Amino acid sequence: MRFKFRPVEASFYDLFTEAANHLVVGADLVAGLLDPSNDQQELVKKMHDAEHDADETTHSIINLVNSTFITPFDREDIYALASGLDDIMDYMDEVVDCAVLYGVDEFPQYFAGQVEILQQAAKLTAEAMPRLRTMKDLKEFWIEINRLENEGDRNHRRILADLFNGNYKAIQVLKLKDIVEKVEHAIDGFEEVANTIEQIAVKES
């Protein structure tokens, strides 16, 4: 019989849940770009604040790893998960920042769909994090994130086709392509996080 010596370290689970909740805030702020009535500079400030809060949570996770003798699961997986969540927030911060810096207030067809996928992935990830405590009921999470990522890929191709259809000026294409690529990276990041959680669940099963 295999015995596993694992401490009950609630702080790790709480911090991962906190990190994922920051992503929900970030995705909602990205969605705020689609509302022309929003104060763009205020949106940037809120996004920067949210990104700063996410960084603080990431630092707390890393500090806890470095000060804990026995962690609830492999250290390399904790680092990977914390880094993956942090990367997504960075991409979303860049989306809002670049959109405002570039003066973009109109987005191509299917962009709103991408933002909705971003919000759905963030919500699913935040809901999944508390289940790391038991490693139960997580399979549906990574399957659904994979489905959303595939849908995001299709949307991304449609957006690029729209951008290059000749209806946009060259400078507009460059600005919008940069923004939509960052959204695509954020969506890909959610799949990477889901893959990391799947690896953790397999190891701990």
ROSE-4610 file (N, C-alpha, C; in Angstrom, 1 decimal, always signed):
// ROSE-4610
residu = [M/M/M/R/R/R/F/F/F/K/K/K/F/F/F/R/R/R/P/P/P/V/V/V/E/E/E/A/A/A/S/S/S/F/F/F/Y/Y/Y/D/D/D/L/L/L/F/F/F/T/T/T/E/E/E/A/A/A/A/A/A/N/N/N/H/H/H/L/L/L/V/V/V/V/V/V/G/G/G/A/A/A/D/D/D/L/L/L/V/V/V/A/A/A/G/G/G/L/L/L/L/L/L/D/D/D/P/P/P/S/S/S/N/N/N/D/D/D/Q/Q/Q/Q/Q/Q/E/E/E/L/L/L/V/V/V/K/K/K/K/K/K/M/M/M/H/H/H/D/D/D/A/A/A/E/E/E/H/H/H/D/D/D/A/A/A/D/D/D/E/E/E/T/T/T/T/T/T/H/H/H/S/S/S/I/I/I/I/I/I/N/N/N/L/L/L/V/V/V/N/N/N/S/S/S/T/T/T/F/F/F/I/I/I/T/T/T/P/P/P/F/F/F/D/D/D/R/R/R/E/E/E/D/D/D/I/I/I/Y/Y/Y/A/A/A/L/L/L/A/A/A/S/S/S/G/G/G/L/L/L/D/D/D/D/D/D/I/I/I/M/M/M/D/D/D/Y/Y/Y/M/M/M/D/D/D/E/E/E/V/V/V/V/V/V/D/D/D/C/C/C/A/A/A/V/V/V/L/L/L/Y/Y/Y/G/G/G/V/V/V/D/D/D/E/E/E/F/F/F/P/P/P/Q/Q/Q/Y/Y/Y/F/F/F/A/A/A/G/G/G/Q/Q/Q/V/V/V/E/E/E/I/I/I/L/L/L/Q/Q/Q/Q/Q/Q/A/A/A/A/A/A/K/K/K/L/L/L/T/T/T/A/A/A/E/E/E/A/A/A/M/M/M/P/P/P/R/R/R/L/L/L/R/R/R/T/T/T/M/M/M/K/K/K/D/D/D/L/L/L/K/K/K/E/E/E/F/F/F/W/W/W/I/I/I/E/E/E/I/I/I/N/N/N/R/R/R/L/L/L/E/E/E/N/N/N/E/E/E/G/G/G/D/D/D/R/R/R/N/N/N/H/H/H/R/R/R/R/R/R/I/I/I/L/L/L/A/A/A/D/D/D/L/L/L/F/F/F/N/N/N/G/G/G/N/N/N/Y/Y/Y/K/K/K/A/A/A/I/I/I/Q/Q/Q/V/V/V/L/L/L/K/K/K/L/L/L/K/K/K/D/D/D/I/I/I/V/V/V/E/E/E/K/K/K/V/V/V/E/E/E/H/H/H/A/A/A/I/I/I/D/D/D/G/G/G/F/F/F/E/E/E/E/E/E/V/V/V/A/A/A/N/N/N/T/T/T/I/I/I/E/E/E/Q/Q/Q/I/I/I/A/A/A/V/V/V/K/K/K/E/E/E/S/S/S]
num = [1/1/1/2/2/2/3/3/3/4/4/4/5/5/5/6/6/6/7/7/7/8/8/8/9/9/9/10/10/10/11/11/11/12/12/12/13/13/13/14/14/14/15/15/15/16/16/16/17/17/17/18/18/18/19/19/19/20/20/20/21/21/21/22/22/22/23/23/23/24/24/24/25/25/25/26/26/26/27/27/27/28/28/28/29/29/29/30/30/30/31/31/31/32/32/32/33/33/33/34/34/34/35/35/35/36/36/36/37/37/37/38/38/38/39/39/39/40/40/40/41/41/41/42/42/42/43/43/43/44/44/44/45/45/45/46/46/46/47/47/47/48/48/48/49/49/49/50/50/50/51/51/51/52/52/52/53/53/53/54/54/54/55/55/55/56/56/56/57/57/57/58/58/58/59/59/59/60/60/60/61/61/61/62/62/62/63/63/63/64/64/64/65/65/65/66/66/66/67/67/67/68/68/68/69/69/69/70/70/70/71/71/71/72/72/72/73/73/73/74/74/74/75/75/75/76/76/76/77/77/77/78/78/78/79/79/79/80/80/80/81/81/81/82/82/82/83/83/83/84/84/84/85/85/85/86/86/86/87/87/87/88/88/88/89/89/89/90/90/90/91/91/91/92/92/92/93/93/93/94/94/94/95/95/95/96/96/96/97/97/97/98/98/98/99/99/99/100/100/100/101/101/101/102/102/102/103/103/103/104/104/104/105/105/105/106/106/106/107/107/107/108/108/108/109/109/109/110/110/110/111/111/111/112/112/112/113/113/113/114/114/114/115/115/115/116/116/116/117/117/117/118/118/118/119/119/119/120/120/120/121/121/121/122/122/122/123/123/123/124/124/124/125/125/125/126/126/126/127/127/127/128/128/128/129/129/129/130/130/130/131/131/131/132/132/132/133/133/133/134/134/134/135/135/135/136/136/136/137/137/137/138/138/138/139/139/139/140/140/140/141/141/141/142/142/142/143/143/143/144/144/144/145/145/145/146/146/146/147/147/147/148/148/148/149/149/149/150/150/150/151/151/151/152/152/152/153/153/153/154/154/154/155/155/155/156/156/156/157/157/157/158/158/158/159/159/159/160/160/160/161/161/161/162/162/162/163/163/163/164/164/164/165/165/165/166/166/166/167/167/167/168/168/168/169/169/169/170/170/170/171/171/171/172/172/172/173/173/173/174/174/174/175/175/175/176/176/176/177/177/177/178/178/178/179/179/179/180/180/180/181/181/181/182/182/182/183/183/183/184/184/184/185/185/185/186/186/186/187/187/187/188/188/188/189/189/189/190/190/190/191/191/191/192/192/192/193/193/193/194/194/194/195/195/195/196/196/196/197/197/197/198/198/198/199/199/199/200/200/200/201/201/201/202/202/202/203/203/203/204/204/204/205/205/205]
x = [+0.8/+0.0/+0.9/+0.5/+1.3/+0.7/+1.6/+1.2/+1.7/+0.9/+1.3/+1.3/+2.5/+2.6/+2.4/+1.2/+0.9/+0.3/+0.8/+0.2/-1.0/-1.9/-3.1/-2.7/-2.2/-1.7/-2.8/-3.7/-4.9/-4.4/-3.3/-2.9/-2.6/-2.0/-1.8/-3.1/-4.1/-5.3/-6.0/-6.0/-6.6/-5.9/-4.6/-3.9/-4.2/-4.2/-4.5/-6.0/-6.9/-8.2/-8.2/-7.5/-7.4/-6.8/-5.7/-5.1/-6.1/-6.9/-7.8/-9.0/-9.3/-10.4/-9.9/-8.6/-8.0/-8.3/-8.2/-8.4/-9.8/-10.8/-12.2/-12.3/-11.7/-11.7/-11.1/-9.9/-9.2/-10.0/-10.6/-11.4/-12.6/-13.2/-14.3/-13.8/-12.6/-12.1/-11.8/-11.3/-11.1/-12.4/-13.4/-14.8/-15.2/-14.7/-15.1/-14.6/-13.7/-13.2/-14.3/-15.3/-16.3/-17.4/-17.4/-18.5/-17.9/-18.3/-17.8/-18.1/-19.0/-19.3/-18.3/-17.5/-16.5/-15.4/-14.9/-13.8/-12.5/-11.9/-10.8/-9.6/-9.3/-8.1/-8.4/-9.7/-10.1/-10.0/-10.3/-10.2/-8.8/-7.9/-6.4/-6.0/-6.4/-6.0/-6.5/-7.8/-8.3/-7.6/-7.2/-6.5/-5.2/-4.5/-3.1/-3.2/-4.2/-4.4/-4.7/-5.5/-5.8/-4.6/-3.8/-2.5/-1.6/-1.5/-0.7/-1.1/-2.4/-2.9/-2.6/-2.7/-2.4/-0.9/+0.0/+1.4/+1.7/+1.0/+1.1/+0.8/-0.3/-0.7/+0.3/+0.8/+1.9/+3.1/+3.5/+4.6/+4.4/+3.1/+2.8/+2.9/+2.5/+2.6/+4.0/+4.9/+6.3/+7.0/+6.7/+7.2/+6.8/+5.5/+5.1/+5.8/+6.0/+6.7/+8.1/+8.8/+10.1/+10.3/+9.2/+9.2/+8.5/+8.0/+7.3/+8.1/+8.3/+9.2/+8.5/+7.3/+6.5/+5.3/+5.2/+4.1/+3.0/+1.8/+0.7/+0.8/+1.5/+1.9/+3.3/+3.8/+5.2/+5.4/+6.6/+7.0/+7.0/+7.5/+7.6/+6.2/+5.2/+3.8/+3.2/+3.6/+3.1/+3.7/+5.0/+5.6/+4.9/+4.7/+4.1/+2.7/+1.9/+0.5/+0.5/+1.3/+1.4/+1.8/+2.9/+3.4/+2.4/+1.6/+0.6/-0.5/-1.0/-2.0/-1.5/-0.3/+0.3/+0.4/+0.9/+1.0/-0.3/-1.3/-2.7/-3.0/-2.8/-3.1/-2.3/-1.0/-0.1/-0.6/-1.1/-1.6/-2.9/-3.7/-5.0/-4.7/-3.7/-3.2/-2.7/-2.0/-1.4/-2.5/-3.6/-4.7/-5.3/-5.7/-6.3/-5.4/-4.1/-3.2/-3.0/-2.7/-2.5/-3.7/-4.9/-6.1/-6.3/-6.0/-6.1/-5.0/-3.8/-2.6/-2.7/-3.3/-3.4/-4.7/-5.5/-6.7/-7.7/-7.8/-8.7/-10.1/-11.1/-12.4/-13.5/-13.0/-13.8/-13.0/-13.7/-13.0/-13.6/-12.8/-13.3/-14.4/-15.0/-16.1/-15.4/-16.2/-15.8/-14.9/-14.5/-13.6/-14.4/-15.7/-16.5/-16.7/-16.7/-16.8/-15.5/-14.4/-13.1/-13.1/-13.6/-13.6/-14.6/-15.7/-16.6/-16.0/-15.2/-14.5/-13.5/-12.8/-11.9/-12.6/-13.8/-14.5/-15.0/-15.5/-15.9/-14.8/-13.6/-12.4/-12.0/-12.0/-11.6/-12.6/-13.9/-14.9/-14.7/-14.5/-14.3/-13.1/-12.0/-10.8/-10.9/-11.6/-11.8/-12.7/-13.7/-14.5/-13.8/-12.8/-12.0/-11.0/-10.4/-9.3/-9.6/-10.8/-11.0/-11.0/-11.3/-11.3/-9.9/-8.9/-7.5/-7.3/-8.1/-8.0/-8.2/-9.2/-9.6/-9.1/-8.8/-8.5/-9.6/-10.8/-12.0/-12.8/-13.5/-14.4/-13.7/-12.5/-11.7/-11.7/-12.0/-11.9/-12.7/-14.0/-14.9/-14.3/-13.6/-12.9/-12.0/-11.0/-10.0/-10.5/-11.5/-12.2/-12.9/-13.6/-14.3/-13.3/-12.3/-11.3/-10.7/-10.4/-9.9/-10.9/-12.1/-13.2/-13.2/-13.1/-13.1/-11.9/-10.8/-9.5/-9.6/-10.3/-10.5/-11.4/-12.5/-13.4/-12.7/-11.8/-11.0/-10.1/-9.5/-8.7/-9.5/-10.7/-11.6/-11.9/-12.3/-12.6/-11.4/-10.2/-9.0/-8.7/-8.9/-8.8/-9.8/-11.0/-12.0/-11.7/-11.1/-10.8/-9.6/-8.6/-7.5/-8.1/-9.0/-9.5/-10.3/-11.0/-11.7/-10.7/-9.6/-8.6/-7.9/-7.8/-7.0/-8.0/-9.2/-10.2/-10.1/-9.2/-9.1/-9.9/-10.7/-11.6/-10.9/-9.7/-9.0/-7.7/-7.3/-6.1/-4.9/-3.8/-2.6/-2.3/-2.3/-2.0/-3.1/-4.3/-5.4/-5.2/-4.8/-4.5/-3.4/-2.3/-1.2/-1.7/-2.4/-2.9/-3.8/-4.8/-5.8/-5.2/-4.3/-3.7/-2.9/-2.2/-1.5/-2.4/-3.5/-4.5/-5.1/-5.6/-6.2/-5.2/-4.0/-3.0/-2.8/-2.8/-2.7/-3.8/-5.0/-6.2/-6.1/-5.6/-5.3/-4.3/-3.3/-2.3/-2.9/-3.8/-4.4/-5.3/-6.1/-6.9/-6.1/-5.0/-4.0/-3.5/-3.3/-2.8/-3.7/-5.0/-6.0/-5.9/-5.6/-5.4/-4.2/-3.1/-1.9/-2.1/-2.9/-3.2/-4.0/-5.0/-5.8/-4.9/-4.0/-3.1/-2.2/-1.8/-1.0/-1.8/-3.1/-4.0/-4.2/-4.4/-4.6/-3.3/-2.1/-0.9/-0.8/-1.2/-1.2/-2.2/-3.4/-4.4/-4.0/-3.3/-2.8/-1.8/-0.8/+0.2/-0.3/-1.4/-1.9/-2.9/-3.3/-4.4/-3.8]
y = [-1.2/+0.0/+1.2/+2.2/+3.5/+4.5/+5.0/+6.1/+7.4/+8.5/+9.8/+10.7/+11.3/+12.3/+13.7/+14.3/+15.6/+16.4/+17.6/+18.4/+19.1/+19.5/+20.2/+21.7/+22.2/+23.6/+24.4/+24.9/+25.6/+26.9/+27.5/+28.8/+28.7/+27.6/+27.4/+27.4/+26.6/+26.6/+27.9/+28.6/+29.9/+30.9/+30.9/+31.8/+31.5/+30.2/+29.9/+30.4/+30.2/+30.7/+32.2/+32.9/+34.3/+34.8/+34.1/+34.4/+34.2/+33.2/+33.0/+34.0/+34.4/+35.5/+36.8/+37.1/+38.3/+38.2/+37.0/+36.9/+37.2/+36.9/+37.2/+38.7/+39.4/+40.9/+41.4/+40.8/+41.3/+41.1/+39.9/+39.6/+40.6/+40.9/+41.8/+43.2/+43.6/+44.9/+44.9/+43.8/+43.7/+43.9/+43.3/+43.5/+44.9/+45.7/+47.1/+47.9/+47.4/+48.1/+48.2/+47.2/+47.1/+48.1/+48.8/+49.7/+51.1/+51.9/+53.2/+54.2/+53.9/+54.9/+54.9/+53.8/+53.7/+54.7/+55.2/+56.1/+55.2/+55.4/+54.6/+54.7/+55.9/+56.1/+55.4/+55.5/+54.8/+53.3/+52.8/+51.4/+50.9/+51.7/+51.4/+51.3/+52.3/+52.4/+51.2/+50.8/+49.7/+48.4/+48.3/+47.1/+47.0/+48.1/+48.1/+47.8/+48.3/+47.9/+46.4/+45.9/+44.4/+43.6/+44.1/+43.3/+43.4/+44.5/+44.7/+43.7/+43.6/+42.7/+41.3/+40.9/+39.6/+39.3/+40.3/+40.1/+39.8/+40.6/+40.4/+38.9/+38.4/+37.1/+36.1/+36.3/+35.4/+35.4/+36.6/+36.7/+35.9/+36.0/+35.3/+33.8/+33.3/+31.9/+31.5/+32.2/+31.9/+31.9/+32.9/+33.0/+31.9/+31.5/+30.3/+29.0/+28.8/+27.7/+27.6/+28.8/+28.9/+28.7/+28.9/+28.8/+27.6/+26.7/+25.5/+24.3/+23.5/+22.3/+21.3/+21.0/+20.0/+20.7/+20.7/+21.4/+20.4/+20.9/+20.0/+19.2/+19.7/+19.0/+19.5/+18.9/+19.2/+20.7/+21.1/+22.5/+23.0/+22.2/+22.6/+22.8/+22.1/+22.3/+23.6/+23.8/+25.1/+26.3/+26.2/+27.3/+27.5/+26.4/+26.4/+27.0/+26.6/+27.1/+28.5/+28.9/+30.4/+31.2/+30.8/+31.5/+31.6/+30.5/+30.5/+31.4/+31.5/+32.4/+33.9/+34.1/+35.5/+35.9/+35.0/+35.4/+35.8/+35.1/+35.5/+36.9/+37.2/+38.6/+39.6/+39.3/+40.2/+40.5/+39.4/+39.6/+40.5/+40.3/+41.1/+42.5/+42.7/+44.1/+44.8/+44.0/+44.6/+44.9/+44.1/+44.3/+45.6/+45.9/+47.1/+48.3/+48.2/+49.3/+49.6/+48.6/+48.9/+49.5/+49.0/+49.5/+51.0/+51.4/+52.8/+53.6/+53.1/+53.8/+54.0/+53.0/+53.1/+53.9/+54.2/+55.0/+54.2/+52.9/+52.0/+52.0/+52.3/+52.3/+51.5/+50.9/+50.0/+48.8/+47.6/+46.4/+45.5/+44.6/+43.8/+42.8/+42.3/+41.3/+40.1/+39.5/+38.3/+38.6/+39.9/+40.3/+40.1/+40.6/+40.5/+39.0/+38.1/+36.7/+36.2/+36.7/+36.3/+36.8/+38.0/+38.5/+37.7/+37.3/+36.4/+35.1/+34.5/+33.3/+33.5/+34.7/+35.0/+35.1/+35.7/+35.7/+34.4/+33.5/+32.2/+31.4/+31.5/+30.7/+31.2/+32.5/+33.0/+32.5/+32.5/+32.1/+30.6/+29.8/+28.3/+28.0/+28.8/+28.6/+28.9/+30.1/+30.5/+29.4/+28.9/+27.9/+26.6/+26.3/+25.0/+25.0/+26.2/+26.2/+25.7/+25.9/+25.3/+23.8/+23.2/+21.7/+21.1/+21.9/+21.4/+20.7/+21.1/+20.5/+19.0/+18.6/+17.2/+16.5/+17.3/+16.8/+16.1/+16.4/+15.8/+16.7/+16.2/+16.9/+18.0/+17.7/+18.6/+18.3/+17.0/+16.6/+17.5/+17.7/+18.6/+19.9/+20.4/+21.8/+21.8/+20.9/+21.0/+20.6/+19.8/+19.5/+20.7/+21.4/+22.6/+23.8/+23.9/+24.9/+24.6/+23.3/+22.9/+23.3/+23.0/+23.4/+24.9/+25.7/+27.1/+27.6/+27.0/+27.4/+27.1/+25.9/+25.6/+26.6/+27.0/+28.0/+29.3/+29.6/+30.9/+30.8/+29.7/+29.6/+29.9/+29.3/+29.6/+31.1/+31.7/+33.1/+33.9/+33.5/+34.3/+34.3/+33.1/+33.0/+33.9/+33.9/+34.8/+36.3/+36.6/+38.0/+38.4/+37.6/+37.9/+38.0/+37.1/+37.2/+38.6/+39.0/+40.3/+41.4/+41.4/+42.4/+42.6/+41.5/+41.5/+41.5/+41.9/+41.9/+43.2/+44.2/+45.4/+46.5/+46.3/+47.4/+48.3/+47.8/+48.6/+49.2/+50.4/+51.0/+50.2/+50.3/+49.4/+49.7/+50.9/+51.2/+50.7/+50.6/+50.0/+48.5/+47.9/+46.5/+46.1/+46.9/+46.7/+46.8/+47.9/+48.1/+47.0/+46.7/+45.7/+44.3/+44.0/+42.6/+42.4/+43.5/+43.4/+43.1/+43.8/+43.6/+42.2/+41.8/+40.5/+39.3/+39.5/+38.5/+38.3/+39.4/+39.4/+38.6/+38.9/+38.2/+36.7/+36.3/+34.9/+34.3/+35.0/+34.5/+34.3/+35.2/+35.0/+33.7/+33.5/+32.3/+31.1/+31.1/+30.0/+29.7/+30.8/+30.7/+29.9/+30.1/+29.3/+27.8/+27.5/+26.1/+25.5/+26.3/+25.9/+25.7/+26.5/+26.4/+25.1/+24.9/+23.7/+22.4/+22.5/+21.3/+21.1/+22.1/+22.0/+21.4/+21.8/+21.2/+19.7/+19.4/+18.0/+17.2/+17.7/+17.0/+16.8/+17.8/+17.7/+16.6/+16.7/+15.7/+14.3/+14.1/+12.7/+12.3/+13.2/+12.8/+12.5/+13.2/+13.0/+11.9/+11.4/+10.3/+9.0]
z = [+0.0/+0.0/+0.0/-0.8/-0.9/+0.1/+0.9/+1.8/+1.4/+1.5/+1.1/+2.3/+2.5/+3.6/+3.1/+3.3/+2.8/+3.9/+4.2/+5.3/+4.8/+5.7/+5.3/+5.4/+4.2/+4.1/+3.4/+4.1/+3.4/+2.7/+3.2/+2.6/+1.1/+0.6/-0.8/-1.6/-1.1/-1.8/-1.8/-0.7/-0.6/-1.6/-1.6/-2.5/-4.0/-4.4/-5.8/-6.1/-5.2/-5.4/-5.6/-4.7/-4.8/-6.1/-6.6/-7.9/-9.0/-9.0/-10.1/-10.0/-8.8/-8.7/-9.3/-9.2/-9.8/-11.3/-11.9/-13.4/-13.8/-12.9/-13.2/-13.3/-12.3/-12.3/-13.6/-14.0/-15.1/-16.4/-16.6/-17.8/-17.9/-16.8/-16.8/-17.2/-16.8/-17.2/-18.7/-19.2/-20.6/-21.4/-20.8/-21.4/-21.4/-20.4/-20.3/-21.5/-22.3/-23.5/-24.5/-24.5/-25.5/-25.2/-24.0/-23.7/-23.9/-24.9/-25.2/-24.2/-23.3/-22.2/-21.1/-21.0/-19.9/-20.1/-19.0/-18.9/-19.2/-20.3/-20.7/-19.7/-19.3/-18.4/-17.0/-16.6/-15.3/-15.5/-16.7/-16.9/-16.8/-17.4/-17.3/-15.9/-15.1/-13.7/-12.9/-13.1/-12.5/-12.9/-14.1/-14.6/-14.0/-14.0/-13.3/-11.9/-11.2/-9.8/-9.6/-10.5/-10.5/-10.7/-11.7/-12.0/-10.9/-10.2/-9.0/-7.9/-7.7/-6.7/-7.0/-8.3/-8.7/-8.5/-8.8/-8.5/-7.0/-6.2/-4.7/-4.3/-4.9/-4.6/-5.1/-6.3/-6.8/-5.9/-5.5/-4.6/-3.3/-2.8/-1.6/-1.7/-2.9/-3.2/-3.2/-3.9/-4.0/-2.7/-1.9/-0.5/+0.3/+0.2/+1.0/+0.6/-0.7/-1.2/-0.6/-0.6/-0.1/+1.4/+2.1/+3.6/+4.1/+3.2/+3.6/+3.3/+4.4/+4.2/+3.3/+3.6/+2.8/+2.2/+0.9/+0.2/-0.1/-0.3/-0.6/-1.9/-2.9/-4.1/-4.6/-5.6/-6.0/-6.2/-5.7/-5.8/-7.3/-8.2/-9.6/-10.1/-9.7/-10.1/-9.5/-8.3/-7.6/-8.4/-8.7/-9.4/-10.8/-11.5/-12.8/-12.8/-11.8/-11.7/-11.4/-10.4/-10.0/-11.2/-11.9/-13.0/-14.2/-14.4/-15.5/-15.2/-14.0/-13.6/-13.7/-13.3/-13.4/-14.8/-15.7/-17.1/-17.8/-17.4/-18.0/-17.6/-16.3/-15.9/-16.6/-16.8/-17.5/-18.9/-19.6/-21.0/-21.0/-20.0/-20.0/-19.6/-18.8/-18.5/-19.8/-20.6/-21.8/-22.8/-22.9/-23.8/-23.5/-22.2/-21.8/-22.1/-21.7/-21.8/-23.3/-24.1/-25.5/-26.2/-25.9/-26.5/-26.3/-25.0/-24.7/-25.3/-25.2/-25.8/-27.3/-27.9/-29.4/-29.8/-28.8/-29.1/-29.9/-29.6/-30.3/-29.5/-30.2/-29.6/-30.4/-31.5/-32.3/-32.6/-32.4/-32.5/-33.7/-34.2/-35.4/-34.9/-36.0/-35.7/-35.0/-34.2/-33.4/-32.2/-32.1/-30.9/-29.6/-29.6/-28.4/-28.0/-29.0/-28.7/-28.0/-28.4/-27.8/-26.3/-26.1/-24.7/-23.9/-24.4/-23.7/-23.3/-24.2/-23.9/-22.8/-22.8/-21.8/-20.4/-20.4/-19.1/-18.7/-19.6/-19.2/-18.7/-19.3/-18.9/-17.5/-17.2/-15.9/-14.8/-15.1/-14.2/-13.9/-14.9/-14.7/-13.9/-14.2/-13.4/-12.0/-11.7/-10.3/-9.6/-10.2/-9.6/-9.4/-10.2/-10.1/-9.0/-8.7/-7.8/-6.4/-5.8/-4.4/-4.5/-5.6/-5.8/-5.8/-5.8/-5.7/-4.3/-3.3/-2.0/-2.0/-2.8/-2.8/-4.1/-5.1/-6.5/-7.1/-6.7/-7.2/-8.1/-9.1/-10.0/-10.7/-11.2/-12.0/-13.5/-13.8/-15.2/-16.1/-15.7/-16.6/-16.8/-15.8/-15.9/-17.1/-17.1/-18.1/-19.5/-19.5/-20.8/-21.4/-20.5/-21.0/-21.3/-20.6/-20.9/-22.3/-22.6/-23.9/-25.0/-24.7/-25.7/-26.0/-24.9/-25.1/-25.8/-25.6/-26.3/-27.8/-28.1/-29.5/-30.2/-29.4/-29.9/-30.1/-29.2/-29.3/-30.5/-30.8/-32.0/-33.3/-33.3/-34.5/-34.6/-33.5/-33.5/-33.9/-33.5/-33.8/-35.3/-35.9/-37.4/-38.1/-37.6/-38.2/-38.1/-36.9/-36.7/-37.6/-37.8/-38.7/-40.1/-40.5/-41.9/-42.0/-41.0/-41.0/-41.1/-40.4/-40.4/-41.8/-42.5/-43.7/-45.0/-44.7/-45.9/-46.7/-46.3/-47.1/-46.6/-45.5/-45.0/-43.9/-43.5/-42.5/-43.1/-42.6/-42.9/-42.3/-42.9/-42.5/-41.0/-40.5/-39.2/-38.2/-38.7/-37.9/-37.7/-38.8/-38.8/-37.8/-37.8/-36.9/-35.4/-35.1/-33.7/-33.3/-34.1/-33.7/-33.7/-34.6/-34.6/-33.3/-32.8/-31.6/-30.4/-30.4/-29.3/-29.3/-30.5/-30.5/-30.3/-30.6/-30.4/-28.9/-28.1/-26.7/-26.0/-26.5/-26.0/-26.3/-27.5/-27.9/-26.9/-26.6/-25.6/-24.3/-23.8/-22.5/-22.5/-23.6/-23.7/-23.7/-24.5/-24.5/-23.1/-22.3/-21.0/-20.1/-20.3/-19.5/-19.8/-21.0/-21.4/-20.7/-20.7/-20.0/-18.5/-17.9/-16.5/-16.3/-17.2/-17.0/-17.2/-18.1/-18.3/-17.1/-16.5/-15.2/-14.1/-14.0/-13.0/-13.3/-14.6/-14.9/-14.5/-14.8/-14.4/-12.9/-12.2/-10.7/-10.2/-10.8/-10.4/-10.7/-11.9/-12.2/-11.2/-10.9/-9.9/-8.6/-8.1/-6.8/-6.7/-7.9/-7.8/-7.4]
